[in-house]
Amino acid sequence: MGQAVIRQAGYILAHAPDLLQWHGSAIQQARQKNPDAPWLSAISGHLRSFEQVVNYPPHQCCIGNLTPDELDELPRPWSNFTGEGKTTGDLGEIYSEPVLYAMLCYVDTFDLTVWEASFLQDVRGKLSGYPALASRGLTDNAVTAGTDELEQLVKHHAAPLWYGGQLVGCVKAAHDMDINLSAHVMLENLVTKASAVLAGWQIAPGMLEQVEYVIECSEEAIGDVNQRGGGNLAKAVAESLHCRQATGIDMRGFCAGPVHALVNAAALVQSGVYRHVLVLAGGSVAKLGMNGRDHVLHDLPLLEDMLGGFALLISTGDGVSPVINTRVVGRHTVGTGASPQAVMDALISQPLKNAGMTTADVGKFSAELQNPEITQPAGAGNVPEANYKMIAALSVMEGWIERSEIASFVTQHGMPGFAPTQGHIPSGIPFIGHGIRDIMQQKLDNFMVIGKGSLFLGRMTNQFDGISVLVERNQGEMNPDDSRHLADMLADAMRKVADELESGGPHG
């Protein structure tokens, strides 16, 4: 059986303050229940500008301009940081809301979006700052209308799209009776598709052409009344990415979904079914502003104004890229139980012991990396720190470290949370790009990716879910029929250098 490696990783963040204000699930429900609640009227005063979100240190960590260790050294609150950030980094890019709206035009196959003409012209101007996007003709097929017509469409249940207090567009329902194709659901689905495509574009174009299978692992369930959640968003995204050789499937598992997808992609590659599998996910509109009430009450910015997305290219062994070691996979089974100790034992202790390893042999653990500045005001605590303390306590119970070593273990093997609370996005995935870079730079031997999920959200079971896998340094092993992959990698590197020289700097 051959190896599966993580060939490339890319991340995107898209600023979405107006989507937060009008379509985030918690705010939308609060507005329906009590539209006169004081905190709702205060939202506009707590929204961040695009410049502020670019400068925010956790976002710079997401796209690779800060390492987690460097982020940890910065004083909190990070929202008070006055340094300047960049929209592009070694691991990805940050996009503005107008760019996200342009992407809605691009991925809209059924003319569900309608736009105010002058706004669309303004968006085209803003795209000039993104040469790679401007050349793709994102808005070439956009449908336009006057303000009066937009207002009539919204009056008849289209989902409004706002920008800076102005109605600039809307998303129409795809069916007049099917709630699964309602305007709001179509908006959520289009945004997930759009952000997934942006994430996919972080992978080198030459490699996208070779992708044979796409696994989309966000939390949106695509389908109509007869096929609720039937999919297939993966193939729709592959079409927009021009992955002409690819088929694909959606894989859903709440927050644990991406790590399930990663392990399944590795298995498909190792078995020889596919040589290149793209694992990706777009963002979740529903999760924008989830803790907005608490942020307003604590006089904080609404920090949940970012959509996340990622893409991982899993390929056959090339002798260089980090290896997904499927011999070290932890799994939360039906019989595991839901106690924190049982969960950590199943996901960490058991797979490591089976491989003759201990927690001290793992360079970094990447679990739930939610930004604590988002979760702590809402009473959810510092989730990453709590996870690392549990792993350390588990290590004491196993006899792998002394109780006096707990604090140093957390520092050495953990990291601060830096990902937006997008559910599936923080769960294990955000560190992979950093981990690959650290392994390639000989700073790290391995890291463990841990995905955890809450299956009770579907009201079908009280079960918990979780899966983990070890990623490690490549020992130079190359699949017998894959020597040409080294040439592919050199070609990818040469293309990236040429792009950087042409654009004047590194890009995602």
N, C-alpha and C positions, 0 to 999 in steps of 0.2 A: 504493500500500500504506500502510495506516495505521500509527500508532505503538502500541507496547505499553508500558505504564507499570507500575511497582510501586506500587500504590495504598496498601496497608497491609502491615505485617509484625508478627508476634507470636512470642514465644518462651516456652517453659515449661521449668522444671526440676522434677523430682519426686524427693524423697528416698526411697531404697529400700535401707536398710541390711540389712533381713532378706532381701530378694530377692537382694542381693549375697552374703550369707553362705551361702545355701542353693541358689541357682540360677544364679549367675554361672558361666560355662563353665569358666574357669581353676580356680576353687576347687572346683567340682563334680568336675572331672577329677582334681585333686590328691587329693581325698578318696577317690575310687574307687581310685586307685593306691596311696596310702599314708595311710590315715585317721589314723595316729598321728603324722604330721609335726608337729613342735612349732609351726610357724607357723600351722597350722590352728587349734589350740587357743587361740592368742593373738589370733585375729581379733576376738573380742568386746571385747577391751580396746582395740582401735584403731578402733572405730566412732564416728562423730560423732553428736552430738545434732542435732535439727532446728534449734535455736538456733544451733549452730555453723555449719551449712551456710548458713543465712540470712546470717550475719555475714561469711562468707568473701568477700573482695573480688571474685574472678573471677565468682562467682555474681551479685553485684550488677551487674557489668559486663554479664553475659548479659541481664539484664532492664532495663538502661538507667539504673540509678541511678548508675553510674560510667561515664565514657567510657574507651576504651582508653588514652588519654593520661593520664588521672587514675590509672588502675590502674598504669600504668608508673612513676608517681612514688612509689607506695607501696613501702616497703622490704620485701624478701623475707627469710624466707619469709612469704608471705601467710597461711599457716595460723596464724601467731602474732599476726595482727591482732586487736586488742581492741575495735575500733569496733562499733557496732550497725548491722545492716542492716535492710532492709524486705522483706516477702514480695511486695510489688507494686512495679512500676516502670513507666516510660513504655512499655517495650517488652514487658513480660510479667509472669510471676508464678512464684513458687516454691511448691510444694505439699508437704505432708507425706505420709508413707507411708499413714496411714489414709485420706486423701483419695484417694490412688491406688487403694487397695483398694475404696473406694466407687465409683470409676469403673469398676472391673472388674465390679461388679454392674450398672452402667448399660449397659455395652456387651455384656453376656453375653446373647445372643439364644437360646441353646440350653440354659440352666440347667446350665452346666458348672461354675459356682462354687457352693460350699456354705459357709455361714458359721456360726460359733458365735453364738448369739442375743445374749448379753450384750455381746460385742465389737461386734456390729452396732449395738446401742443406743448404745454409747460413740462409735462413728464418727458416728452421727447428731448426737450432741452436739457433736463437733468441727466438723461441717459448719456449725454456727451461726456460726462465724468466717468463713465464705465465703458471704455472702448470695446471691450469684449462683448458686452451686452448690446451696445448700440448697433453693432454690425449684424445682430441676429434678427433685426426687424420685429421686435417684440410687439409693437402696436400696429403693425401693418394692416391687420385684418379686424381692427377694433370697430365696434358699432358705436356710433355717436348719436346724441340727442340733445335737445335744448333743455334748459332747467325745468320748464313747465312740464315737458313730457316725462322727465325723470321723477318729478313730484307725483305725477299721476301713476307711474309704475309702482312707486313706493306705497302710494295709497292703496293700490291693489295687490299688496303683500310682497312686493319685491323687497329684498334686503338692501337697505341704503348703505352706500359707501361715502364716508365723510373724509374731508381733509381740511384741517385748520378751520373747522366750524362751517365749512361749505359743503353742500351736497354735490359730489363730483361724479357719482356713478351709482350703479345698483347691480344686484345679481337677481335674476328672475328665477322663479320656480321652474323646474323641468317637467312638472306635471301638475295639473290643476286639482288633483285629489290625493295623490300619494304623498303622505307626510315624509317618507324617506327621500323624496325628491323636492322637498319644499325649498324655498329660497334660502333660508338660513342654513339648511344642511348642504345645499349646493355651494354656498359661500365657504363653509368649513372645508368641504372636499376640494374645492379649487385652490384654497390657500395651502392645504397640505400638499397638493400636487405641485403647485408653484414653488414652494420652498424646497421640496424634494428635488425638483429639477435644478434649482440653484445649487443645492448640495452636490448633485451629480456632476455639475460642471466644474467642481473642484478637482475632479479626476482628469488626468491628462487625456485630451481628445483621442490620441492614438490608442490609448488603452480602452476607452469607451467603445471604440469600433470592434474590439475583440471580445467584449462581454457577451456571454452566452446565456446567462440567467440573472434575473434581478429579483431580489427579495425585498419588498417594501414592508417596513415593520413599525409604522407609526400607530396611532391609536384611533384612526378614523375607519369606520366601517362603511364601505362603498356598496350600494345596491339599491334595488327598488323594493316594492311591497312583496314581491314574489321571491326575492333573493337578498333579503336583508343581510348586509355584510358579506355578500358573495364575492366582492372584488370585481375586477382585478386592477387596483391602482398601480401595481408594479409594472404591468405591461403598458399602461397609459404613460407612466413616467419614462419608461424605456423608449417609447415612440418619440416623446419630446426631446430626449437626449440623443436621438438618432442611433440608438443601439440596434442596428438592423439585424444582427445575428441573434438577438436575445428573445427569449420568452421569460416568464416569471410568474410570481405568485405573491399574494399578501400573506404575512405571518403576524398574527395578533396574539399578544400575551400581556396586555396592560404594560406596566413599566418593565417587565422582564422580557418583553418581546424582542428587543434588539439583540440581547445576548443569545436567546434561542436562535435567532436568525444567523448570528455569527457562527454558532456551533454547527447548525445545519449547512451553512455555506461551506464550512471546512470539510464536513463529511462528504458533500457532493463533489468537492474538488479532489479529496483524497481517494475517493472511489473511482475517479476517472470519468464520472458522468459529464461533468463540465470542467473546463480548464480555467475559466474566469467568471466569478460570480460577484455581482455588485449588490452589497447590502446597504440600503439607504432608508431614510425616513424624513418626512417633512414635519412641520410644526403643527401645533394644536391651538386653534382660535379659542376653543372653550376654556383653556387654562390661562388665558390672558387675564390678569387682574384678579386671580383667585383669592388673594389675600388683600385686595384693595381696601376694604373697609378698615382693616387693622393698620395698614400703612397710612391712610388718611388720619385716623385717630391718633397715631403716633407722630403726626406731622412729618412724614417721610415721603420721598418721591414714590410714585407707583412703579416699583422695580420690576413688576411682571408685565413689562411692555415689549418683550422680545419673543419672537418666534424662533425656534431652533431647528436645525437640520444637520444631517451628517451623511457621509458616504464612505464606505469601506470597500476597497477592491481586494477580494480574496482570490488568489491565483495558485497555480501549481508551483512546487518548489523551484526556486531560482538560485539557491546557494547563498543568498545574501539577505533577503528580507526576513523579518521576525516570523517565527513559526507558531502556528496555533497548535498547541500540544493537546490533542483530544484524548490522550491517556490520563490527563489530569482535568477531569470535568466533575464538578459538584452538581448535585441535583436534589431539589426538594421534592420528595415523593409524597404520595397520598398518605403514607404512614408516618411521615416525619414529625408532624405536629407543628404548632404555630408559636411555641415559646421562642424567645430570642436565642436562647442557648441551643435549642434543637435546630433552629434554622442555620446558625453559624456552624454548628457541628456538621450538618449535611453539606453545606456549601463550601466549607473551608477545611475543617479537620479531616473528614473522611477522605476526600480526594487526595489531600497531601500525604496522609498516612499510607494510603494505597500505593503511592508513588515513592515511598520511603523518604518523604520530605517533612519539614516542619514549617511553621509560619516564618521562622527566621530565614528560611531559604528563599522566600519571596521578596523581591525588591520593593514593590509597591502593590497595595491592594486598591483597586478602583471600584468602589461600590456606589452608593447613592451620593452624588456630588452636588446636591442642591446648595445654592448660595445661602449661607446662614443669615445674611442681611435681609433676605426675603422671608425666611421661615421663622426666625426668632421673634419678630414683633407679633406674629400670629400665634405664638405659644407652642410652636412645633419644635423649638430648640435647634441646636446645631446638629443636623442629621449626620453629616460625615464624621464629626468628632465622636458622636455616640457610637457609630459603627466601629470606629477604630478602637475605642475603649472596650467594646464587646469582643473584638478579635484579640486584643491584648489579654483580657480576662480569660478568654478561652485558652490562650497560649499558656497562661499560668496553670489552669486546670489540667492541661495536658502535660505539664512539667517541662515545657519548652523554654520558658523564661521565668525569672523570679518576680514576685509581686513588686519588688522595688524597681523593676525595669519597665513597668507599664508606661510611664510617661515618656521615656526615651523610645520605647517601641512605637508609640503613637506618632512621635515626631519623625522617626526614621522610615516607617512603613506607610504612613498616612499622608494626607494632603488636605488643604482647605477646599471647601466646596466653592465652585465658581460657575456652575451651570444654571441657566434659567429653569424655573420650576415648570417644565413642559411635560412632566410625567415620564415618558419613555426616554427623553433626551438625557437627563442626568444619570440614569441608572447604569453606571459602569462605562458608558461609551465615551464621555468627554476626555478621559486621560489617554485613550488609545493613541492619538496622534503624538502627544508628548512622549508616551512610552516607546513608540517606534523610534522617535528621534533620539531618545536617550540610549536605547539599545544600539542604534547605528553609530552613536558617538562613544560607545564603550562606557557609558555612565551607569548602565543598568544591565543586569543579566536577564531579568524576566519581570513580569507583572501579572497579577490575576485580575480578570474582569468579572465583576459580580453583578448580575441583574436580579432584582427582587420585585415582585408584583403582588397586588392585592386582588385576588380572584373574586372576593365577596362583592366587589363593585357591580358585578353582573347579576347579583341576587340569585345565582344558581347554586352557590356553594359558599361555605365559610372558609374554604381552603386558602392557604397562602401559596405563593409560588416563588421559585428561585432557581437560578442556574449560574454556574461559574465555569471559567476555563482559563488555563494558563497560557500566556504568550511569552515566548522565550527567544533568546539569541539563536540565530541560524548557525549551525556548526559547519557550514560549507557544503551541506548535502544538496545535491541537485537531482531532480527526477531524471531517470535515464534519457527520456525523450524530450527534455526541456532545456538543453544547453543553449538553445537559441534565445531563451528568456533573458540571459545576461546581456545579449546584444540589444534586446528590447529595452531593458532598463537603461543602458547607456544612451540609447536613442531618446528615451523619455527625458533623461537628465540634460542632454544637449538641447532638446526643444525648450525645456524650462529656462536654461541659461539664455538662449536666444530671445525668448519672450521677455525675460527680465531686462536684458540689454535694450530691447526695443521700447519697453514701457518706462525704463528709468529706475526700476526697483523691483523687489520681490512682490509676488502676488499669490492669492490663494489658489 
